[in-house]
Amino acid sequence: MKFKIVTCQIILLNLLLVPCFGQVLSLGLGQMFYNSKTIVPVVNQYESSNNKPYYSLDLTIIENNRSLIGVELASYKGWVDFNASAETWEGFGSSRTTLFRFSPYLGYIINPDRKFRFIPYFKVIIEQSFITGLSSGKSIVTEIDEPFGYKGTIYIEPIQRIQFAPGVGLMLSWNPIGRLYLLGNIYYTYGYRPFQKYYFEYSYQGVEQPTAEWHANGTGVFATIGLGWKLWNTDKGSKGRR
């Protein structure tokens, strides 16, 4: 087992260090757009999309004609929330987890040998969540006491776990000068294991209601804009891109 782990580490290190054509290291900043998954709705609930910061470090490892292989390291805070019509508030949200992603991907370059390129890709996301701010188990977020409306307690339950999830996306790559690259990236991930659960134990207008429940599971659209730098100048003597 140890031999297999060491072998994999050596192979990965070689991929990272050998100057393959097309190696570009980039730092991206952007947003995650998500909807919390409703398990049991609250009275007067309405759906609303939200966004939170997303950070990525991307390395294209191998580029061969139209094929591109790379890997992304990324991080974002896990959020779960809900929205409902009320007299004094509209919704509540909270985060008690931080998530890290390691995502190898395979892309297809639609227009190679151009300065501005379109690269659709498929990636496999390995995502690990870590609990931040409190220990595991349900904890109180806030108490709600709205006269003639909602009255109850909101709880959050963070979960430390790992999941493998698919993703599809599009990379826009522009090489304006020298080794400098400007990159735009947008992709969709389908997550299926929750990393946070949200509960609202409440009554509405004096009538007890079933406990409302929402999950956050990593499903959403992730978008970044970043700067990249080609690690090795391997284009000497080749035809310039148009």
N, C-alpha and C positions, 0 to 999 in steps of 0.2 A: 504494500500500500504506500509506504514512504517512498519507494522507488518511483512509483507512478506519479506521485505528487511532485517530486524533484524533477522528473522528466518533463512534466507539463510546465513547470516554472522555467526550465531552461529553454524550452521551445518558445514560450511567450516572450522571454527576455531577448531571444534572438530576433523575433519578429519586430520587437520595439527598437532594437539597436541597428539592425542591418539596414543600410540606406537603400530602400526600395523606391522605385519611381513613384512619385505622387505622395510621399509622406508629408502630411500637413497637420500641425498641432494647432488647435484653436480653442479659445475660451469664449463661451456663450452665456449671455444673460437673457432671461425671458420670463414667460409666464406659463403656469399650468391653469387650464380652463376646465372646470369640473362641475358635476352635479352630484350631490350626495344621493345615495341610493335609498329610496323610501321602502321600508319594510312594513311599518304601520303608520299611516298618515295622521297628522294632528288635525283637529277640526279647523276648517277654513284655510287649509294649507294651499300654497301655490308654488309652482316650480320657478326656480331662478338659478341661472348659471353664475358662477363666481370664478375669480382668478387669484392666484397666489404666485410669489416669485419662484423661479426655477433657474438653477445654475448648472452649467455643463462644461466638461473638458473633453474635447473630441480629438481622436487621432486616426487619420486615415493611414492604414498600414501598407496596403498593397494596391496599386492601380495598374491594370493590365488591359490595354485597349479600351473596352467598354465596361469592364468589371472593376469594382472597387470594394475592398474589404477594410472595415474600420471598427473602432470600439469607442463607446461613449461612457464616461463616468459622470454621474449627475447626482444632485441633491435637491430636496425640497421639503418643506414642512407639511405634514399631513393635516388636512382640515376636514371637518364634517360640520354641517349646519342644516338649518331648516328655516323656512319662511312661512308666516301665517298672518292673516289680517287681524289686527288688534287695535285697541284704542291708544295704547301707550308704547307699543313696540311692534316690529314687523318680523323679527327673526333673531336667532342666536346661533353663534358658531364658536368652535374652540379647537385648539390643536394641542395634543399631548404626545405627538410622535414626530420624529424626523426620519426621512427615508433616503436611502442611498441606492443608486442603480449602477449596475455594470452591464452594458448592452453591446455585445458584438453585432455587427450588421453587414449585410451584403447589398451593394447597390449596383444599378445599371446606368451607365452614363449615356444619355440620349444623344448628346452632341459633343463627342470628344474633340480634342484639338481646337477648342474655342476658349476664349477668356471667360465667357459667361456660360455656365453649364447647368443643365437640369439633371438631377440624379434621384430618381425614385429608389426606395430601398425597403428591405424587410429586416427587422431586428428581433432578437430574442432578449428580453429584459429579465435580468436577475435582480430582484429587488429585496432589500432587507430593511425592515422598520425597527426603530429603536425608541423606547419610551423615554420621554423627556418631561420633566416637571413634576412627576409623581410616580408612585409605584403602580404595579399592575392591579387590576380590579376596578370596580366602579367608584367614582368620586363625584361629589357634588360640584356643579358648575355655578348654578345660581338658583335662587328661589323666585318664583313668579307669584304675585298676588295682585291681580287686576280686578277691581270692583266690577261685578256683574259680567265677568269674562273668564279668563284663564286663571287658575290657581293651582300651583304644584311645584315640582322640583325637577330641574334638568340635571342629568348625570352624563358622565363620559367614561368610556372604558377603552383605554389604549391597549394595543396588542402588539407584542414583539413577535415577528414571524418573517419568513422568507417565502417568496413566490416567484414562479417563472411565468412570464406573460408575453404574448405576441405584440408586435407593433409594426405599423406601416407608415411611411412618411415620404417627404420630398425635401431634398437638399438643393439649395441654390448657391452655386459657387462662382465667385467672380475674382479673377486674378488681374487687378488693374495695373500692377507694376512689380517687377522683380519677384521676390518671394512672398510678397504680401497677398493675403486672401481676405475677402469679405464673404461671410457665410450666413445664409438664412436657412433655418431648419424648422420644419413643422411635422409632427407625427401624432398618430392616435394610438393609444394603448388600451387594451381590454384587460382590466384586472378583475379577479374573481375571489380573492381572499381579503377580507376586511382587515385593516390595520387600526381602525377606530370605530367604536359603536357609540351612538348617542341615544339617550332615552329621555322622555318627558312623561313623568308620572303626574297626572293632573285631573282636575275637574273643569268643566266648562259650563258657566252659568248655573253652578251648584249641582250639576249632574256629573257623576264619576264617569270617566272615559277610559277606554283601553290604553295601556301604556304605548305612546308613540315611539317609534324606533327608526333610526337612520344609520347607514353604514358608509364609510369611506373605504374604497378598495383599490385606488390607483387608476381607475378608468378615467380617461379624459384626453384632451388635446394639449400637447406640449409644444411651445414655440419659442425659439431663441434667435437672436442676432449676435454674431460673434466675429472676432478678428482671428485670423490664422496666419501661420508662418511656415513656409516650406523648410523642413529641417536640413535637407541636403539639396544642393543645386545640381540636379542630375540632367538638366536640359541643355547643357552646353553642346553646341554643335548640331542640335536638332532644329527643326523648322519652328519658327515662332508661331504662337497661337494667334488667331484672328479675333 
